[in-house]
Amino acid sequence: MNRKHIILAIAFVASALTSFAQDTENRARTGIRGGLNASNMYIDEVTDRNPRYGFHASLFTQLPLVKNKLYLQPEIGYSNKGTTARYNVLNTFQGENTFSLDYVEVPVLLTYKIGNFVDLHAGGYGGYLLNANTKSKSDVGSTQIELGKGNFNEIDYGLSAGLSIYFGKLMIGTRYNYGLRPVATSDAAKVFMGNAKNSVGQISVGFTF
C-alpha cells in the first residue's frame, strides 16, 4: 500500500468516525438506569448519623428542546431512602433509630449535552411514599416502633443534579437529590425526626435502547 492509499484510508476512517459521532449526538436517548443509593437525613439533637444504603432504578427518555444541546429528560422509578440516627442522653442512655422509606419517583430534568458522550442534568423530582419502616435499638434492647406510613408525608419533592457518561449504549452516572419537604407529619414521628428532609447520593449504570 503506497502513501496515497494510506492517506485515503485514514481520511475514510476519520470521515466514518465523524459521521458516527454526529449521528450519536443527534439521537435523543431512551433507556434504563439503576444502582446504589446512599441516603441520609439531617436530624437535630443526635450524636451521629449513618446513611441507609439501598438501590434505585428508573426508566428515562430525552425530548429535544435545542437539537444536539438541550433536552427535557423525564423519568419514572423506585428509590430507597432513610438513615440511622444515634443518640446519647447524658452519657447514660444510648441507642439508635433506623428509618427506612421507599418511594416511587418522577424526576423531570434539563439535560445539556457536552460533545457526544457527557450529559449534565439538573431539575426537580416528585415522589410518592410506598412503604415506611422504623426500628429502634437501645441499651435495653431492640424494639419495633409503631411508626407506619401514616406518620410520614406521602408526597416528597426536591432538587436533582448530576451527570452521565455514555460509552455507546452503556451509561455510568452520578446524581444528588436534595429533598425540600420535611418527611415526618405526625407528632410521634417529629419527636424522632424533627423537620428532617431526604438527602440521597446515587451511583448508576444503565443501558440505552
Secondary structure, DSSP 8 states (H G I E B T S, - for coil): --HHHHHHHHHHHHHHHHHHHHHHHHS--EEEEEEEEEEEE--SS-SEEEEEEEEEEEEEE-EEEETTTEEEEEEEEEEEEEEEEEEEETTTEEEEEEEEEEEEEEEEEEEEEETTTEEEEEEEEEEEEEEEEEEEEETTEEEE----GGGB-SEEEEEEEEEEEEETTEEEEEEEEEE-S-SB-SHHHHHHHTT--EEEEEEEEEEE-
